[in-house]
Amino acid sequence: MDTPKPRAAERSRSILGGRIRLPNRASTFDCLVRNVSATGARLELDSTHLLPLEFELEIPKQRLIYSCELKWRSEKAVGVRFKERD
């Protein structure tokens, strides 16, 4: 087994409500933001199989919207990397 790579930024545990917005913005999914850093997050949701490789994550309580790239997925959780803002 490979040694895990160090994280690019320290993560903070959280329980924040989030909303995943698909690229066409026609569909959204509610999720929980379980931990977050300056570079990414771990999201929990009912099912991950419909998520594309790229989407937006809105965290209403923090008034933030991130453009995300999917890095890993399990049945009920995903890890995302925040893409650079233009």
ChimeraX commands (.cxc) that place a marker at each C-alpha (Angstrom):
marker #1 position 0.00,0.00,0.00 radius 0.5
marker #1 position 1.27,3.47,-0.87 radius 0.5
marker #1 position 2.01,5.97,1.84 radius 0.5
marker #1 position -0.68,8.69,1.89 radius 0.5
marker #1 position 0.46,12.03,0.51 radius 0.5
marker #1 position 0.47,14.94,2.94 radius 0.5
marker #1 position -2.49,17.26,2.53 radius 0.5
marker #1 position -1.92,20.55,0.76 radius 0.5
marker #1 position -3.70,22.39,3.60 radius 0.5
marker #1 position -4.86,21.54,7.11 radius 0.5
marker #1 position -8.51,20.46,7.30 radius 0.5
marker #1 position -11.00,21.59,9.90 radius 0.5
marker #1 position -13.91,19.40,10.93 radius 0.5
marker #1 position -17.29,20.89,10.24 radius 0.5
marker #1 position -20.96,20.13,9.91 radius 0.5
marker #1 position -22.15,22.70,7.42 radius 0.5
marker #1 position -25.09,22.48,5.08 radius 0.5
marker #1 position -24.06,22.57,1.45 radius 0.5
marker #1 position -25.61,22.43,-1.99 radius 0.5
marker #1 position -24.01,20.77,-4.99 radius 0.5
marker #1 position -24.92,22.46,-8.27 radius 0.5
marker #1 position -24.39,20.53,-11.47 radius 0.5
marker #1 position -22.75,22.32,-14.43 radius 0.5
marker #1 position -26.04,23.02,-16.21 radius 0.5
marker #1 position -27.51,24.30,-12.89 radius 0.5
marker #1 position -30.67,22.38,-13.67 radius 0.5
marker #1 position -30.09,20.02,-10.75 radius 0.5
marker #1 position -28.90,20.47,-7.19 radius 0.5
marker #1 position -28.18,18.06,-4.33 radius 0.5
marker #1 position -28.07,18.86,-0.63 radius 0.5
marker #1 position -25.00,17.65,1.23 radius 0.5
marker #1 position -23.09,17.99,4.49 radius 0.5
marker #1 position -19.62,19.52,4.44 radius 0.5
marker #1 position -17.84,17.29,6.98 radius 0.5
marker #1 position -14.39,18.86,6.76 radius 0.5
marker #1 position -12.96,21.70,4.78 radius 0.5
marker #1 position -9.61,23.30,4.02 radius 0.5
marker #1 position -8.35,26.05,1.76 radius 0.5
marker #1 position -7.89,23.48,-1.01 radius 0.5
marker #1 position -10.79,21.00,-0.69 radius 0.5
marker #1 position -13.48,19.29,1.34 radius 0.5
marker #1 position -15.16,16.02,2.25 radius 0.5
marker #1 position -18.88,15.97,1.44 radius 0.5
marker #1 position -21.54,13.52,2.59 radius 0.5
marker #1 position -24.74,12.95,0.64 radius 0.5
marker #1 position -27.37,10.26,0.10 radius 0.5
marker #1 position -25.79,8.92,-3.08 radius 0.5
marker #1 position -22.71,9.90,-5.06 radius 0.5
marker #1 position -23.26,7.98,-8.28 radius 0.5
marker #1 position -24.89,10.90,-10.17 radius 0.5
marker #1 position -22.10,13.39,-9.49 radius 0.5
marker #1 position -20.00,14.45,-12.47 radius 0.5
marker #1 position -16.24,15.03,-12.25 radius 0.5
marker #1 position -16.75,18.80,-11.91 radius 0.5
marker #1 position -19.47,20.81,-10.17 radius 0.5
marker #1 position -20.06,23.80,-7.89 radius 0.5
marker #1 position -20.37,23.61,-4.11 radius 0.5
marker #1 position -22.37,26.32,-2.37 radius 0.5
marker #1 position -22.03,26.79,1.39 radius 0.5
marker #1 position -24.86,29.23,2.18 radius 0.5
marker #1 position -23.88,29.84,5.82 radius 0.5
marker #1 position -20.46,31.09,4.71 radius 0.5
marker #1 position -21.81,32.75,1.55 radius 0.5
marker #1 position -19.25,30.87,-0.55 radius 0.5
marker #1 position -19.38,29.05,-3.87 radius 0.5
marker #1 position -16.50,26.80,-4.96 radius 0.5
marker #1 position -15.80,25.26,-8.32 radius 0.5
marker #1 position -14.88,21.64,-7.48 radius 0.5
marker #1 position -13.09,18.70,-9.01 radius 0.5
marker #1 position -14.01,15.22,-7.76 radius 0.5
marker #1 position -10.94,13.42,-6.36 radius 0.5
marker #1 position -12.51,10.27,-4.83 radius 0.5
marker #1 position -15.92,8.83,-4.09 radius 0.5
marker #1 position -17.53,6.18,-1.92 radius 0.5
marker #1 position -21.21,5.27,-1.70 radius 0.5
marker #1 position -22.15,8.20,0.58 radius 0.5
marker #1 position -19.15,10.57,0.51 radius 0.5
marker #1 position -16.82,12.35,-1.89 radius 0.5
marker #1 position -13.56,14.23,-1.63 radius 0.5
marker #1 position -13.21,17.36,-3.73 radius 0.5
marker #1 position -10.44,19.75,-4.64 radius 0.5
marker #1 position -11.32,23.40,-5.05 radius 0.5
marker #1 position -10.30,24.67,-8.46 radius 0.5
marker #1 position -8.42,27.92,-8.84 radius 0.5
marker #1 position -10.60,30.95,-9.23 radius 0.5
marker #1 position -10.15,32.96,-12.42 radius 0.5
marker link #1:1,2 radius 0.2
marker link #1:2,3 radius 0.2
marker link #1:3,4 radius 0.2
marker link #1:4,5 radius 0.2
marker link #1:5,6 radius 0.2
marker link #1:6,7 radius 0.2
marker link #1:7,8 radius 0.2
marker link #1:8,9 radius 0.2
marker link #1:9,10 radius 0.2
marker link #1:10,11 radius 0.2
marker link #1:11,12 radius 0.2
marker link #1:12,13 radius 0.2
marker link #1:13,14 radius 0.2
marker link #1:14,15 radius 0.2
marker link #1:15,16 radius 0.2
marker link #1:16,17 radius 0.2
marker link #1:17,18 radius 0.2
marker link #1:18,19 radius 0.2
marker link #1:19,20 radius 0.2
marker link #1:20,21 radius 0.2
marker link #1:21,22 radius 0.2
marker link #1:22,23 radius 0.2
marker link #1:23,24 radius 0.2
marker link #1:24,25 radius 0.2
marker link #1:25,26 radius 0.2
marker link #1:26,27 radius 0.2
marker link #1:27,28 radius 0.2
marker link #1:28,29 radius 0.2
marker link #1:29,30 radius 0.2
marker link #1:30,31 radius 0.2
marker link #1:31,32 radius 0.2
marker link #1:32,33 radius 0.2
marker link #1:33,34 radius 0.2
marker link #1:34,35 radius 0.2
marker link #1:35,36 radius 0.2
marker link #1:36,37 radius 0.2
marker link #1:37,38 radius 0.2
marker link #1:38,39 radius 0.2
marker link #1:39,40 radius 0.2
marker link #1:40,41 radius 0.2
marker link #1:41,42 radius 0.2
marker link #1:42,43 radius 0.2
marker link #1:43,44 radius 0.2
marker link #1:44,45 radius 0.2
marker link #1:45,46 radius 0.2
marker link #1:46,47 radius 0.2
marker link #1:47,48 radius 0.2
marker link #1:48,49 radius 0.2
marker link #1:49,50 radius 0.2
marker link #1:50,51 radius 0.2
marker link #1:51,52 radius 0.2
marker link #1:52,53 radius 0.2
marker link #1:53,54 radius 0.2
marker link #1:54,55 radius 0.2
marker link #1:55,56 radius 0.2
marker link #1:56,57 radius 0.2
marker link #1:57,58 radius 0.2
marker link #1:58,59 radius 0.2
marker link #1:59,60 radius 0.2
marker link #1:60,61 radius 0.2
marker link #1:61,62 radius 0.2
marker link #1:62,63 radius 0.2
marker link #1:63,64 radius 0.2
marker link #1:64,65 radius 0.2
marker link #1:65,66 radius 0.2
marker link #1:66,67 radius 0.2
marker link #1:67,68 radius 0.2
marker link #1:68,69 radius 0.2
marker link #1:69,70 radius 0.2
marker link #1:70,71 radius 0.2
marker link #1:71,72 radius 0.2
marker link #1:72,73 radius 0.2
marker link #1:73,74 radius 0.2
marker link #1:74,75 radius 0.2
marker link #1:75,76 radius 0.2
marker link #1:76,77 radius 0.2
marker link #1:77,78 radius 0.2
marker link #1:78,79 radius 0.2
marker link #1:79,80 radius 0.2
marker link #1:80,81 radius 0.2
marker link #1:81,82 radius 0.2
marker link #1:82,83 radius 0.2
marker link #1:83,84 radius 0.2
marker link #1:84,85 radius 0.2
marker link #1:85,86 radius 0.2
view
